[in-house]
Amino acid sequence: TPELYEGVFGRLKIPTEIRRHLCIPEAAVERIGQLRFVDVVGQGGRLERRYIQTGRRGMESKIEVLSGLKAGERVLLRKTD
């Protein structure tokens, strides 16, 4: 780790608001061009492909979902290399 010295400039970002948002694993998202899709597991185990709008990327390989998915819905995870 680099040493800290007197007079060194730095930036610190401190979140000033708390907001609730829906995040899913990035492994659940399929990208086709600039579009993002997920496969939602419905009743009887049927899969429904759904377009979603994504927002910020979070920690631990998660991505924020702005629209197209509701909390509690199950999504199919894709195998990653």
Gaussian input, Z-matrix of N, CA and C with variables (Angstrom, degrees):
# hf/3-21g

backbone

0 1
 N
 C     1     B1
 C     2     B2     1     A1
 N     3     B3     2     A2     1     D1
 C     4     B4     3     A3     2     D2
 C     5     B5     4     A4     3     D3
 N     6     B6     5     A5     4     D4
 C     7     B7     6     A6     5     D5
 C     8     B8     7     A7     6     D6
 N     9     B9     8     A8     7     D7
 C    10    B10     9     A9     8     D8
 C    11    B11    10    A10     9     D9
 N    12    B12    11    A11    10    D10
 C    13    B13    12    A12    11    D11
 C    14    B14    13    A13    12    D12
 N    15    B15    14    A14    13    D13
 C    16    B16    15    A15    14    D14
 C    17    B17    16    A16    15    D15
 N    18    B18    17    A17    16    D16
 C    19    B19    18    A18    17    D17
 C    20    B20    19    A19    18    D18
 N    21    B21    20    A20    19    D19
 C    22    B22    21    A21    20    D20
 C    23    B23    22    A22    21    D21
 N    24    B24    23    A23    22    D22
 C    25    B25    24    A24    23    D23
 C    26    B26    25    A25    24    D24
 N    27    B27    26    A26    25    D25
 C    28    B28    27    A27    26    D26
 C    29    B29    28    A28    27    D27
 N    30    B30    29    A29    28    D28
 C    31    B31    30    A30    29    D29
 C    32    B32    31    A31    30    D30
 N    33    B33    32    A32    31    D31
 C    34    B34    33    A33    32    D32
 C    35    B35    34    A34    33    D33
 N    36    B36    35    A35    34    D34
 C    37    B37    36    A36    35    D35
 C    38    B38    37    A37    36    D36
 N    39    B39    38    A38    37    D37
 C    40    B40    39    A39    38    D38
 C    41    B41    40    A40    39    D39
 N    42    B42    41    A41    40    D40
 C    43    B43    42    A42    41    D41
 C    44    B44    43    A43    42    D42
 N    45    B45    44    A44    43    D43
 C    46    B46    45    A45    44    D44
 C    47    B47    46    A46    45    D45
 N    48    B48    47    A47    46    D46
 C    49    B49    48    A48    47    D47
 C    50    B50    49    A49    48    D48
 N    51    B51    50    A50    49    D49
 C    52    B52    51    A51    50    D50
 C    53    B53    52    A52    51    D51
 N    54    B54    53    A53    52    D52
 C    55    B55    54    A54    53    D53
 C    56    B56    55    A55    54    D54
 N    57    B57    56    A56    55    D55
 C    58    B58    57    A57    56    D56
 C    59    B59    58    A58    57    D57
 N    60    B60    59    A59    58    D58
 C    61    B61    60    A60    59    D59
 C    62    B62    61    A61    60    D60
 N    63    B63    62    A62    61    D61
 C    64    B64    63    A63    62    D62
 C    65    B65    64    A64    63    D63
 N    66    B66    65    A65    64    D64
 C    67    B67    66    A66    65    D65
 C    68    B68    67    A67    66    D66
 N    69    B69    68    A68    67    D67
 C    70    B70    69    A69    68    D68
 C    71    B71    70    A70    69    D69
 N    72    B72    71    A71    70    D70
 C    73    B73    72    A72    71    D71
 C    74    B74    73    A73    72    D72
 N    75    B75    74    A74    73    D73
 C    76    B76    75    A75    74    D74
 C    77    B77    76    A76    75    D75
 N    78    B78    77    A77    76    D76
 C    79    B79    78    A78    77    D77
 C    80    B80    79    A79    78    D78
 N    81    B81    80    A80    79    D79
 C    82    B82    81    A81    80    D80
 C    83    B83    82    A82    81    D81
 N    84    B84    83    A83    82    D82
 C    85    B85    84    A84    83    D83
 C    86    B86    85    A85    84    D84
 N    87    B87    86    A86    85    D85
 C    88    B88    87    A87    86    D86
 C    89    B89    88    A88    87    D87
 N    90    B90    89    A89    88    D88
 C    91    B91    90    A90    89    D89
 C    92    B92    91    A91    90    D90
 N    93    B93    92    A92    91    D91
 C    94    B94    93    A93    92    D92
 C    95    B95    94    A94    93    D93
 N    96    B96    95    A95    94    D94
 C    97    B97    96    A96    95    D95
 C    98    B98    97    A97    96    D96
 N    99    B99    98    A98    97    D97
 C   100   B100    99    A99    98    D98
 C   101   B101   100   A100    99    D99
 N   102   B102   101   A101   100   D100
 C   103   B103   102   A102   101   D101
 C   104   B104   103   A103   102   D102
 N   105   B105   104   A104   103   D103
 C   106   B106   105   A105   104   D104
 C   107   B107   106   A106   105   D105
 N   108   B108   107   A107   106   D106
 C   109   B109   108   A108   107   D107
 C   110   B110   109   A109   108   D108
 N   111   B111   110   A110   109   D109
 C   112   B112   111   A111   110   D110
 C   113   B113   112   A112   111   D111
 N   114   B114   113   A113   112   D112
 C   115   B115   114   A114   113   D113
 C   116   B116   115   A115   114   D114
 N   117   B117   116   A116   115   D115
 C   118   B118   117   A117   116   D116
 C   119   B119   118   A118   117   D117
 N   120   B120   119   A119   118   D118
 C   121   B121   120   A120   119   D119
 C   122   B122   121   A121   120   D120
 N   123   B123   122   A122   121   D121
 C   124   B124   123   A123   122   D122
 C   125   B125   124   A124   123   D123
 N   126   B126   125   A125   124   D124
 C   127   B127   126   A126   125   D125
 C   128   B128   127   A127   126   D126
 N   129   B129   128   A128   127   D127
 C   130   B130   129   A129   128   D128
 C   131   B131   130   A130   129   D129
 N   132   B132   131   A131   130   D130
 C   133   B133   132   A132   131   D131
 C   134   B134   133   A133   132   D132
 N   135   B135   134   A134   133   D133
 C   136   B136   135   A135   134   D134
 C   137   B137   136   A136   135   D135
 N   138   B138   137   A137   136   D136
 C   139   B139   138   A138   137   D137
 C   140   B140   139   A139   138   D138
 N   141   B141   140   A140   139   D139
 C   142   B142   141   A141   140   D140
 C   143   B143   142   A142   141   D141
 N   144   B144   143   A143   142   D142
 C   145   B145   144   A144   143   D143
 C   146   B146   145   A145   144   D144
 N   147   B147   146   A146   145   D145
 C   148   B148   147   A147   146   D146
 C   149   B149   148   A148   147   D147
 N   150   B150   149   A149   148   D148
 C   151   B151   150   A150   149   D149
 C   152   B152   151   A151   150   D150
 N   153   B153   152   A152   151   D151
 C   154   B154   153   A153   152   D152
 C   155   B155   154   A154   153   D153
 N   156   B156   155   A155   154   D154
 C   157   B157   156   A156   155   D155
 C   158   B158   157   A157   156   D156
 N   159   B159   158   A158   157   D157
 C   160   B160   159   A159   158   D158
 C   161   B161   160   A160   159   D159
 N   162   B162   161   A161   160   D160
 C   163   B163   162   A162   161   D161
 C   164   B164   163   A163   162   D162
 N   165   B165   164   A164   163   D163
 C   166   B166   165   A165   164   D164
 C   167   B167   166   A166   165   D165
 N   168   B168   167   A167   166   D166
 C   169   B169   168   A168   167   D167
 C   170   B170   169   A169   168   D168
 N   171   B171   170   A170   169   D169
 C   172   B172   171   A171   170   D170
 C   173   B173   172   A172   171   D171
 N   174   B174   173   A173   172   D172
 C   175   B175   174   A174   173   D173
 C   176   B176   175   A175   174   D174
 N   177   B177   176   A176   175   D175
 C   178   B178   177   A177   176   D176
 C   179   B179   178   A178   177   D177
 N   180   B180   179   A179   178   D178
 C   181   B181   180   A180   179   D179
 C   182   B182   181   A181   180   D180
 N   183   B183   182   A182   181   D181
 C   184   B184   183   A183   182   D182
 C   185   B185   184   A184   183   D183
 N   186   B186   185   A185   184   D184
 C   187   B187   186   A186   185   D185
 C   188   B188   187   A187   186   D186
 N   189   B189   188   A188   187   D187
 C   190   B190   189   A189   188   D188
 C   191   B191   190   A190   189   D189
 N   192   B192   191   A191   190   D190
 C   193   B193   192   A192   191   D191
 C   194   B194   193   A193   192   D192
 N   195   B195   194   A194   193   D193
 C   196   B196   195   A195   194   D194
 C   197   B197   196   A196   195   D195
 N   198   B198   197   A197   196   D196
 C   199   B199   198   A198   197   D197
 C   200   B200   199   A199   198   D198
 N   201   B201   200   A200   199   D199
 C   202   B202   201   A201   200   D200
 C   203   B203   202   A202   201   D201
 N   204   B204   203   A203   202   D202
 C   205   B205   204   A204   203   D203
 C   206   B206   205   A205   204   D204
 N   207   B207   206   A206   205   D205
 C   208   B208   207   A207   206   D206
 C   209   B209   208   A208   207   D207
 N   210   B210   209   A209   208   D208
 C   211   B211   210   A210   209   D209
 C   212   B212   211   A211   210   D210
 N   213   B213   212   A212   211   D211
 C   214   B214   213   A213   212   D212
 C   215   B215   214   A214   213   D213
 N   216   B216   215   A215   214   D214
 C   217   B217   216   A216   215   D215
 C   218   B218   217   A217   216   D216
 N   219   B219   218   A218   217   D217
 C   220   B220   219   A219   218   D218
 C   221   B221   220   A220   219   D219
 N   222   B222   221   A221   220   D220
 C   223   B223   222   A222   221   D221
 C   224   B224   223   A223   222   D222
 N   225   B225   224   A224   223   D223
 C   226   B226   225   A225   224   D224
 C   227   B227   226   A226   225   D225
 N   228   B228   227   A227   226   D226
 C   229   B229   228   A228   227   D227
 C   230   B230   229   A229   228   D228
 N   231   B231   230   A230   229   D229
 C   232   B232   231   A231   230   D230
 C   233   B233   232   A232   231   D231
 N   234   B234   233   A233   232   D232
 C   235   B235   234   A234   233   D233
 C   236   B236   235   A235   234   D234
 N   237   B237   236   A236   235   D235
 C   238   B238   237   A237   236   D236
 C   239   B239   238   A238   237   D237
 N   240   B240   239   A239   238   D238
 C   241   B241   240   A240   239   D239
 C   242   B242   241   A241   240   D240

   B1=1.4501
   B2=1.5239
   B3=1.3003
   B4=1.4628
   B5=1.5303
   B6=1.2906
   B7=1.4643
   B8=1.5249
   B9=1.3131
   B10=1.4568
   B11=1.5212
   B12=1.3160
   B13=1.4559
   B14=1.5216
   B15=1.3019
   B16=1.4564
   B17=1.5253
   B18=1.3405
   B19=1.4577
   B20=1.5159
   B21=1.3273
   B22=1.4651
   B23=1.5213
   B24=1.3369
   B25=1.4600
   B26=1.5272
   B27=1.2999
   B28=1.4643
   B29=1.5138
   B30=1.3223
   B31=1.4662
   B32=1.5204
   B33=1.3077
   B34=1.4427
   B35=1.5178
   B36=1.3264
   B37=1.4643
   B38=1.5200
   B39=1.3174
   B40=1.4562
   B41=1.5223
   B42=1.3424
   B43=1.4636
   B44=1.5261
   B45=1.3224
   B46=1.4624
   B47=1.5183
   B48=1.3124
   B49=1.4592
   B50=1.5166
   B51=1.2941
   B52=1.4564
   B53=1.5175
   B54=1.3180
   B55=1.4595
   B56=1.5138
   B57=1.3022
   B58=1.4605
   B59=1.5143
   B60=1.3147
   B61=1.4532
   B62=1.5222
   B63=1.3167
   B64=1.4553
   B65=1.5183
   B66=1.3195
   B67=1.4660
   B68=1.5203
   B69=1.3275
   B70=1.4571
   B71=1.5273
   B72=1.3293
   B73=1.4667
   B74=1.5253
   B75=1.3251
   B76=1.4648
   B77=1.5238
   B78=1.3404
   B79=1.4631
   B80=1.5280
   B81=1.3283
   B82=1.4624
   B83=1.5232
   B84=1.3209
   B85=1.4634
   B86=1.5267
   B87=1.3283
   B88=1.4634
   B89=1.5154
   B90=1.3119
   B91=1.4655
   B92=1.5153
   B93=1.3189
   B94=1.4623
   B95=1.5217
   B96=1.3270
   B97=1.4578
   B98=1.5120
   B99=1.3290
   B100=1.4631
   B101=1.5243
   B102=1.3334
   B103=1.4632
   B104=1.5213
   B105=1.3329
   B106=1.4602
   B107=1.5267
   B108=1.3306
   B109=1.4557
   B110=1.5205
   B111=1.3372
   B112=1.4607
   B113=1.5190
   B114=1.3224
   B115=1.4577
   B116=1.5207
   B117=1.3333
   B118=1.4585
   B119=1.5227
   B120=1.3329
   B121=1.4579
   B122=1.5210
   B123=1.3397
   B124=1.4567
   B125=1.5156
   B126=1.3242
   B127=1.4578
   B128=1.5202
   B129=1.3101
   B130=1.4556
   B131=1.5178
   B132=1.3275
   B133=1.4547
   B134=1.5164
   B135=1.3290
   B136=1.4697
   B137=1.5240
   B138=1.3319
   B139=1.4616
   B140=1.5171
   B141=1.3040
   B142=1.4660
   B143=1.5264
   B144=1.3244
   B145=1.4655
   B146=1.5210
   B147=1.3344
   B148=1.4512
   B149=1.5256
   B150=1.3320
   B151=1.4657
   B152=1.5196
   B153=1.3243
   B154=1.4630
   B155=1.5230
   B156=1.3057
   B157=1.4630
   B158=1.5173
   B159=1.3222
   B160=1.4563
   B161=1.5199
   B162=1.3099
   B163=1.4619
   B164=1.5104
   B165=1.3056
   B166=1.4668
   B167=1.5256
   B168=1.3108
   B169=1.4669
   B170=1.5178
   B171=1.3267
   B172=1.4516
   B173=1.5133
   B174=1.2968
   B175=1.4534
   B176=1.5227
   B177=1.3052
   B178=1.4626
   B179=1.5169
   B180=1.3217
   B181=1.4708
   B182=1.5240
   B183=1.3093
   B184=1.4660
   B185=1.5214
   B186=1.3443
   B187=1.4578
   B188=1.5248
   B189=1.3037
   B190=1.4603
   B191=1.5243
   B192=1.3348
   B193=1.4643
   B194=1.5235
   B195=1.3350
   B196=1.4640
   B197=1.5233
   B198=1.3398
   B199=1.4652
   B200=1.5204
   B201=1.3402
   B202=1.4561
   B203=1.5137
   B204=1.3286
   B205=1.4568
   B206=1.5189
   B207=1.3368
   B208=1.4602
   B209=1.5227
   B210=1.3101
   B211=1.4652
   B212=1.5234
   B213=1.3166
   B214=1.4601
   B215=1.5149
   B216=1.3373
   B217=1.4617
   B218=1.5236
   B219=1.3194
   B220=1.4633
   B221=1.5210
   B222=1.3253
   B223=1.4616
   B224=1.5231
   B225=1.3197
   B226=1.4534
   B227=1.5208
   B228=1.3288
   B229=1.4629
   B230=1.5174
   B231=1.3194
   B232=1.4536
   B233=1.5222
   B234=1.3007
   B235=1.4614
   B236=1.5171
   B237=1.3237
   B238=1.4600
   B239=1.5168
   B240=1.3222
   B241=1.4729
   B242=1.4962
   A1=109.28
   A2=116.15
   A3=118.80
   A4=110.95
   A5=114.45
   A6=120.67
   A7=109.94
   A8=116.13
   A9=121.88
   A10=108.55
   A11=115.79
   A12=121.23
   A13=109.91
   A14=116.00
   A15=121.61
   A16=109.11
   A17=116.37
   A18=121.32
   A19=114.45
   A20=117.98
   A21=120.86
   A22=108.60
   A23=116.81
   A24=122.69
   A25=109.43
   A26=116.56
   A27=121.26
   A28=110.38
   A29=115.57
   A30=121.37
   A31=108.87
   A32=115.23
   A33=121.65
   A34=107.64
   A35=116.63
   A36=120.71
   A37=108.37
   A38=115.19
   A39=121.30
   A40=107.91
   A41=117.54
   A42=119.09
   A43=110.30
   A44=116.36
   A45=120.37
   A46=112.68
   A47=116.80
   A48=119.34
   A49=109.16
   A50=115.43
   A51=121.03
   A52=106.65
   A53=116.56
   A54=119.72
   A55=109.00
   A56=114.94
   A57=120.73
   A58=107.89
   A59=115.62
   A60=119.81
   A61=109.48
   A62=114.72
   A63=122.14
   A64=108.90
   A65=116.84
   A66=121.71
   A67=109.13
   A68=115.70
   A69=121.84
   A70=108.20
   A71=117.41
   A72=119.27
   A73=110.65
   A74=116.49
   A75=120.37
   A76=111.13
   A77=117.48
   A78=121.44
   A79=111.90
   A80=118.20
   A81=121.23
   A82=112.10
   A83=117.34
   A84=121.63
   A85=110.36
   A86=115.38
   A87=121.05
   A88=107.78
   A89=115.28
   A90=120.53
   A91=108.86
   A92=115.29
   A93=122.06
   A94=105.33
   A95=116.09
   A96=119.84
   A97=108.71
   A98=116.07
   A99=119.89
   A100=112.39
   A101=117.07
   A102=121.24
   A103=110.11
   A104=115.87
   A105=122.30
   A106=108.60
   A107=116.06
   A108=122.36
   A109=109.90
   A110=115.25
   A111=121.60
   A112=107.60
   A113=116.14
   A114=121.66
   A115=106.70
   A116=115.45
   A117=122.35
   A118=108.36
   A119=116.54
   A120=121.89
   A121=107.61
   A122=115.54
   A123=120.92
   A124=112.01
   A125=115.33
   A126=121.21
   A127=109.91
   A128=116.09
   A129=120.83
   A130=113.03
   A131=117.62
   A132=120.98
   A133=114.65
   A134=117.05
   A135=120.11
   A136=110.03
   A137=115.16
   A138=120.28
   A139=110.70
   A140=115.09
   A141=121.90
   A142=107.55
   A143=116.78
   A144=120.28
   A145=107.63
   A146=115.16
   A147=119.67
   A148=110.96
   A149=115.67
   A150=122.18
   A151=108.39
   A152=117.00
   A153=120.95
   A154=109.88
   A155=115.07
   A156=121.08
   A157=106.85
   A158=115.48
   A159=119.77
   A160=110.82
   A161=114.08
   A162=120.74
   A163=110.64
   A164=115.37
   A165=121.67
   A166=111.74
   A167=114.05
   A168=120.08
   A169=107.17
   A170=115.14
   A171=119.44
   A172=111.61
   A173=114.73
   A174=120.20
   A175=109.97
   A176=115.58
   A177=122.61
   A178=112.66
   A179=118.07
   A180=123.41
   A181=113.18
   A182=116.88
   A183=121.64
   A184=109.14
   A185=115.48
   A186=120.67
   A187=108.93
   A188=116.32
   A189=122.78
   A190=109.74
   A191=116.75
   A192=122.52
   A193=107.84
   A194=115.64
   A195=120.91
   A196=111.72
   A197=117.19
   A198=120.49
   A199=109.73
   A200=115.11
   A201=121.56
   A202=114.67
   A203=117.33
   A204=121.71
   A205=108.49
   A206=116.30
   A207=121.09
   A208=109.85
   A209=115.78
   A210=120.87
   A211=108.96
   A212=116.60
   A213=121.66
   A214=113.87
   A215=117.75
   A216=119.43
   A217=108.66
   A218=115.97
   A219=120.89
   A220=109.52
   A221=115.71
   A222=121.25
   A223=109.61
   A224=114.87
   A225=122.10
   A226=109.31
   A227=116.74
   A228=120.90
   A229=109.24
   A230=116.16
   A231=121.58
   A232=109.50
   A233=115.79
   A234=120.59
   A235=109.01
   A236=116.64
   A237=120.96
   A238=109.04
   A239=115.67
   A240=120.18
   A241=111.46
   D1=142.36
   D2=179.62
   D3=-69.86
   D4=149.33
   D5=178.57
   D6=-78.08
   D7=151.94
   D8=174.44
   D9=-99.42
   D10=133.66
   D11=-179.24
   D12=-123.79
   D13=153.48
   D14=176.51
   D15=-59.74
   D16=133.71
   D17=177.94
   D18=87.76
   D19=-0.24
   D20=179.13
   D21=-76.85
   D22=135.56
   D23=-179.38
   D24=-86.80
   D25=143.26
   D26=176.78
   D27=-152.49
   D28=164.81
   D29=177.23
   D30=-123.53
   D31=144.03
   D32=178.25
   D33=-133.56
   D34=126.12
   D35=176.96
   D36=-101.52
   D37=125.97
   D38=179.11
   D39=-120.42
   D40=118.77
   D41=178.04
   D42=-61.61
   D43=133.52
   D44=-177.97
   D45=-106.99
   D46=-2.61
   D47=179.11
   D48=-139.56
   D49=152.97
   D50=174.40
   D51=-110.32
   D52=127.79
   D53=178.61
   D54=-134.35
   D55=145.86
   D56=178.40
   D57=-92.27
   D58=136.29
   D59=179.36
   D60=-150.57
   D61=160.07
   D62=-179.10
   D63=-94.54
   D64=125.85
   D65=177.08
   D66=-124.60
   D67=144.07
   D68=176.32
   D69=-131.39
   D70=161.13
   D71=176.42
   D72=-63.34
   D73=140.15
   D74=178.05
   D75=-60.59
   D76=-24.86
   D77=179.52
   D78=-66.20
   D79=-14.31
   D80=178.56
   D81=-86.20
   D82=-12.14
   D83=-172.84
   D84=-99.19
   D85=128.41
   D86=174.03
   D87=-103.97
   D88=132.31
   D89=-179.46
   D90=-105.89
   D91=128.25
   D92=173.50
   D93=-127.03
   D94=103.42
   D95=-172.28
   D96=63.93
   D97=-126.28
   D98=178.11
   D99=-98.20
   D100=4.26
   D101=179.51
   D102=-90.39
   D103=150.75
   D104=179.33
   D105=-123.46
   D106=133.16
   D107=-179.43
   D108=-130.23
   D109=153.28
   D110=169.84
   D111=-132.72
   D112=154.13
   D113=172.69
   D114=-100.54
   D115=116.06
   D116=-177.98
   D117=-95.15
   D118=132.63
   D119=178.26
   D120=-85.25
   D121=115.52
   D122=-177.99
   D123=-99.67
   D124=-164.19
   D125=179.70
   D126=-63.04
   D127=140.71
   D128=-179.72
   D129=71.74
   D130=12.10
   D131=178.85
   D132=77.87
   D133=10.19
   D134=179.56
   D135=-73.33
   D136=141.80
   D137=179.30
   D138=-96.03
   D139=137.62
   D140=176.49
   D141=-124.81
   D142=119.83
   D143=177.85
   D144=-78.61
   D145=130.95
   D146=-175.69
   D147=-133.84
   D148=135.87
   D149=175.44
   D150=-76.69
   D151=134.84
   D152=176.62
   D153=-128.27
   D154=155.81
   D155=170.67
   D156=-105.81
   D157=131.57
   D158=-177.26
   D159=-108.75
   D160=158.65
   D161=179.46
   D162=-120.89
   D163=-125.85
   D164=-175.77
   D165=-72.96
   D166=151.03
   D167=171.27
   D168=-89.02
   D169=140.90
   D170=-179.79
   D171=-110.79
   D172=-166.27
   D173=178.38
   D174=-78.09
   D175=162.96
   D176=174.43
   D177=57.53
   D178=41.31
   D179=174.62
   D180=59.09
   D181=40.35
   D182=176.60
   D183=-109.93
   D184=155.00
   D185=177.99
   D186=-135.10
   D187=142.02
   D188=-179.05
   D189=-76.87
   D190=138.52
   D191=175.90
   D192=-108.42
   D193=119.34
   D194=-179.06
   D195=-86.66
   D196=-35.80
   D197=179.05
   D198=-158.08
   D199=160.55
   D200=176.78
   D201=100.56
   D202=-6.01
   D203=-178.27
   D204=-148.24
   D205=144.33
   D206=179.28
   D207=-111.57
   D208=153.24
   D209=175.83
   D210=-59.41
   D211=136.24
   D212=179.09
   D213=97.56
   D214=-17.68
   D215=177.42
   D216=-74.55
   D217=145.39
   D218=-179.03
   D219=-97.46
   D220=137.69
   D221=179.30
   D222=-119.77
   D223=152.09
   D224=178.91
   D225=-83.44
   D226=130.65
   D227=177.17
   D228=-91.64
   D229=138.15
   D230=177.57
   D231=-94.88
   D232=147.50
   D233=177.93
   D234=-70.21
   D235=131.92
   D236=177.94
   D237=-109.12
   D238=150.85
   D239=-179.41
   D240=-83.59

